[in-house]
Amino acid sequence: MQNRVQSRPLASASSRGQGRSGEKQGQRLLIAGGLILGTVGVFAEEANQPALVTVWFRCVFGALALLVWGLATGRVAELRIRGRSWWIVLAAGGFMVLNWALFFAAIPLTSIGVATIVFHIQPVWLIFYSAVVLHEAVPRRQQVATAVALGGLVLTTGLWSGSVNDIKSGHDYVVGLLLCLGGSLSYAAVTILAKREKVVTSFAMAWWQCAVGILVLAWTPITYGWPTQVSSWAWLAGLGVLHTGLAYAILFAGMTCMTLGRVAVLQYVYPLTAVLLDWVVYGRTLDAVQLTGVGLMGIALVAIKSR
């Protein structure tokens, strides 16, 4: 009895130590994944290809990278889809391809920073879907956070801060913002479909999204032409291998070690990295009004995701 009593505190301390170690490891992985994803816009701009061609190559290289990862981890069997899961997988793949296409098309019309931040309004659409379609009760905190996030979005767009004329023509800029909003809605649809599917794993869902993109957009390099520079091929390969394959593996591993609240906070490494790189690489900065909007969106969306 004495040995058992003494062993409990030791086991508890060990368990707490392992928990803290796991949290730290998960935190490092999520930060690394966010830093990688934050470079997506730079890779897309430097590839200098039409948006649909960029998406197709991301899908091709992404599918190959994910397949290699699946083989290395013994998860290839998960790619077999059965029964009614097919329509969800195909629909989610279609919306994800649309999301990528709208994002890449929006970048040259706005900027990497603005496009990335506006895309992150996606959780707000999920709140609206829950309230309007599913008739779920929305807590007061969620309502306030949603209102704040939308207010932050308005400020982030730059439409009322005088920065639009310094970036692009007003018309193109507004079109770019609309593309961003459309992309965020598409990504919200992917999230909703993924939540409905309880059988297909996240790895299989990601691979099939790439597979759908390969099939649907197979005509694009023939129509728009193949990249003619080696550098373009390298940037496009990076979009698939780094931002679809490696980032997926890192983020998936990190999220399994973290609480939902910490995951929500650390996911903002991605947009903050994008804003910083937009400034460092291309000299495009957000003004004080836009930065205020970014801050409001970040606080509000963390509150929404941490529920």
C-alpha positions in Angstrom: 0.0 0.0 0.0 2.8 2.4 0.9 4.5 1.9 -2.5 1.2 2.5 -4.4 0.6 5.7 -2.5 4.0 7.0 -3.2 3.9 6.1 -6.8 0.7 8.1 -7.6 2.3 11.5 -7.2 5.3 10.4 -9.3 3.0 9.1 -12.0 0.9 12.3 -11.9 4.1 14.5 -12.1 5.3 12.4 -15.1 1.9 12.7 -16.8 1.9 16.4 -16.3 5.4 16.6 -17.6 4.5 14.6 -20.7 1.4 16.8 -21.2 3.5 20.0 -21.0 6.1 18.5 -23.4 3.3 17.5 -25.8 1.8 21.0 -25.7 5.2 22.6 -26.4 5.8 20.2 -29.3 2.4 20.9 -30.7 2.9 24.6 -30.3 6.2 24.4 -32.2 4.6 22.4 -35.0 1.6 24.7 -35.4 3.9 27.7 -35.5 6.1 26.0 -38.1 3.0 25.1 -40.2 1.7 28.6 -40.0 5.0 30.1 -41.1 5.1 27.8 -44.1 1.5 28.6 -45.1 2.3 32.3 -44.7 4.5 32.1 -47.7 1.8 30.8 -50.0 1.2 34.3 -51.5 4.8 34.8 -52.3 5.1 31.4 -54.1 2.0 32.2 -56.1 3.2 35.6 -57.1 6.7 34.5 -58.0 5.3 31.6 -60.1 3.7 34.2 -62.3 1.0 31.9 -63.8 -2.7 32.3 -64.3 -4.7 31.5 -61.2 -6.2 28.3 -62.5 -2.9 27.0 -63.8 -1.4 27.7 -60.3 -4.2 25.8 -58.7 -3.7 22.8 -61.0 0.0 22.5 -60.3 -0.6 22.9 -56.6 -3.0 20.0 -56.8 -0.6 17.8 -58.8 2.4 18.4 -56.6 0.2 18.3 -53.5 -1.3 15.0 -54.4 2.1 13.5 -55.0 3.5 14.9 -51.7 0.5 13.6 -49.7 0.7 10.2 -51.4 4.4 9.9 -50.3 3.5 10.9 -46.8 0.7 8.4 -46.8 3.0 5.6 -47.9 5.6 6.6 -45.3 3.0 6.6 -42.5 1.0 3.5 -43.7 -2.2 5.5 -44.3 -2.7 4.9 -48.0 -5.6 2.5 -47.3 -7.6 5.5 -45.9 -7.9 6.8 -49.5 -10.5 4.2 -50.3 -13.9 5.9 -50.2 -17.2 4.0 -49.9 -20.9 4.6 -50.2 -22.4 8.0 -49.6 -19.1 9.5 -48.6 -18.3 10.0 -52.3 -20.6 12.9 -52.8 -19.2 14.8 -49.8 -15.6 14.2 -50.8 -16.2 15.3 -54.3 -18.2 18.4 -53.3 -15.6 19.4 -50.7 -12.9 18.9 -53.3 -14.8 21.2 -55.7 -15.2 23.9 -53.1 -11.5 23.7 -52.1 -10.4 24.1 -55.7 -12.7 27.1 -56.0 -11.3 28.5 -52.8 -7.7 28.2 -54.0 -8.6 29.7 -57.5 -10.3 32.7 -56.0 -7.5 33.3 -53.5 -4.8 33.2 -56.2 -6.9 35.5 -58.5 -7.5 38.0 -55.7 -3.8 38.5 -54.7 -2.7 40.5 -57.8 -5.9 42.6 -57.5 -5.4 43.4 -53.8 -2.3 42.2 -52.0 -1.0 39.1 -50.3 -1.7 40.6 -46.8 -5.2 41.9 -47.5 -6.3 38.7 -49.4 -5.1 36.5 -46.6 -6.7 38.5 -43.8 -10.0 38.7 -45.6 -10.0 35.0 -46.3 -9.8 34.4 -42.5 -13.4 35.8 -42.0 -14.5 32.2 -42.8 -15.5 31.3 -39.1 -18.1 34.1 -39.2 -19.9 32.3 -42.1 -20.0 29.2 -40.1 -21.7 31.1 -37.2 -24.3 32.4 -39.7 -24.8 28.9 -41.1 -25.3 27.4 -37.6 -27.8 30.1 -36.7 -29.8 30.5 -40.0 -29.7 27.0 -41.5 -29.3 24.7 -38.4 -31.3 27.0 -36.1 -28.7 26.6 -33.4 -28.6 29.1 -30.5 -25.7 31.5 -30.8 -24.3 32.6 -27.3 -24.1 36.3 -26.6 -20.3 36.2 -26.7 -20.4 34.6 -30.2 -22.8 37.3 -31.4 -20.6 40.1 -30.1 -17.4 38.5 -31.5 -19.1 38.1 -34.9 -20.1 41.8 -35.0 -16.6 42.8 -34.0 -15.0 40.5 -36.7 -17.2 42.0 -39.4 -16.3 45.5 -38.2 -12.7 44.6 -38.3 -13.1 43.2 -41.8 -14.6 46.5 -43.0 -11.6 48.3 -41.7 -9.1 45.8 -43.1 -10.3 46.2 -46.6 -8.8 49.7 -46.8 -11.9 51.0 -48.7 -12.3 53.8 -46.1 -8.7 54.5 -45.3 -7.5 56.0 -48.5 -5.0 53.2 -49.2 -6.8 51.7 -52.2 -5.5 54.3 -54.6 -2.0 53.5 -53.5 -2.3 49.8 -54.4 -4.6 49.2 -57.3 -7.3 50.9 -59.2 -10.5 51.1 -57.1 -12.5 48.8 -59.4 -9.9 46.1 -59.5 -9.4 46.3 -55.8 -13.1 45.9 -55.1 -13.3 42.9 -57.5 -10.3 41.4 -55.6 -12.1 41.8 -52.3 -15.2 40.2 -53.7 -13.1 37.2 -54.8 -11.7 37.0 -51.3 -15.2 36.9 -49.8 -16.2 34.3 -52.3 -13.2 32.2 -51.4 -13.9 32.4 -47.7 -17.5 31.2 -48.4 -16.1 28.3 -50.4 -13.8 27.4 -47.6 -16.6 27.6 -45.1 -18.5 25.1 -47.3 -15.5 22.7 -47.2 -15.6 22.9 -43.4 -19.3 22.3 -43.2 -19.0 19.2 -45.5 -16.0 17.9 -43.6 -17.9 18.1 -40.4 -20.7 16.1 -41.8 -18.4 13.3 -43.0 -17.5 11.1 -40.0 -15.8 8.2 -41.9 -13.3 9.8 -44.3 -10.1 10.9 -42.5 -8.6 14.4 -42.9 -5.7 12.9 -44.8 -8.0 11.2 -47.3 -10.1 14.4 -47.6 -7.0 16.5 -48.4 -5.7 14.0 -51.0 -9.0 13.7 -52.8 -9.4 17.5 -52.9 -6.1 17.6 -54.8 -7.3 14.7 -57.0 -10.6 16.6 -57.9 -8.5 19.7 -58.8 -6.3 17.6 -61.1 -9.3 16.2 -63.0 -11.4 19.4 -63.1 -8.5 21.7 -64.2 -6.6 19.3 -66.4 -7.4 21.6 -69.4 -5.8 24.7 -67.9 -2.1 24.2 -68.8 -3.2 23.2 -72.4 -5.3 26.3 -72.7 -3.1 28.9 -71.0 0.2 27.2 -71.8 2.8 25.4 -69.7 5.4 27.4 -67.6 8.4 28.3 -69.7 10.9 29.1 -66.9 12.5 26.7 -64.5 11.9 29.1 -61.6 8.1 29.0 -62.3 8.2 25.2 -62.0 10.1 25.4 -58.7 7.7 27.9 -57.2 4.7 25.8 -58.3 6.3 22.6 -56.9 6.7 24.4 -53.6 3.0 25.2 -53.5 2.2 21.5 -53.7 5.0 20.0 -51.7 5.5 22.6 -49.0 2.0 24.2 -48.6 -0.1 21.2 -49.3 2.0 18.2 -48.3 4.5 19.3 -45.6 2.2 21.9 -44.0 -0.6 19.4 -43.8 1.6 16.8 -42.1 3.0 19.4 -39.7 -0.3 21.0 -38.7 -2.1 17.6 -38.4 0.6 16.4 -36.0 0.5 19.6 -34.0 -3.2 19.8 -33.6 -3.3 16.3 -32.0 -1.2 17.7 -29.1 -3.0 21.0 -28.5 -6.3 22.2 -27.0 -8.8 23.8 -29.3 -8.2 27.2 -27.7 -4.5 27.2 -28.3 -5.0 25.9 -31.9 -7.3 28.8 -32.6 -4.7 31.3 -31.4 -1.8 29.8 -33.2 -3.6 29.6 -36.5 -3.1 33.3 -36.8 0.6 32.8 -37.3 -0.4 32.2 -41.0 -2.0 35.6 -41.8 0.5 37.5 -39.7 3.4 35.9 -41.6 1.7 36.7 -44.9 1.3 40.4 -43.9 4.9 40.6 -42.8 6.3 39.0 -46.0 4.1 41.2 -48.1 5.9 44.2 -46.5 9.4 42.7 -46.5 9.3 41.2 -50.1 7.1 43.6 -51.9 7.1 46.7 -49.8 3.3 46.6 -49.4 2.1 47.7 -46.0 -1.2 48.1 -44.2 -2.0 51.5 -42.8 -3.1 52.2 -39.3 -6.8 51.8 -40.0 -6.2 48.4 -41.7 -4.0 47.2 -38.9 -6.7 48.2 -36.4 -9.1 46.0 -38.4 -6.7 43.1 -38.4 -6.4 43.3 -34.6 -10.1 43.4 -34.2 -10.6 40.4 -36.5 -7.9 38.4 -34.8 -9.3 39.0 -31.3 -12.9 38.3 -32.4 -12.1 35.2 -34.5 -10.0 33.7 -31.7 -13.0 34.2 -29.4 -15.3 32.5 -32.0 -12.9 29.5 -32.5 -12.2 29.0 -28.8 -15.8 28.3 -27.8 
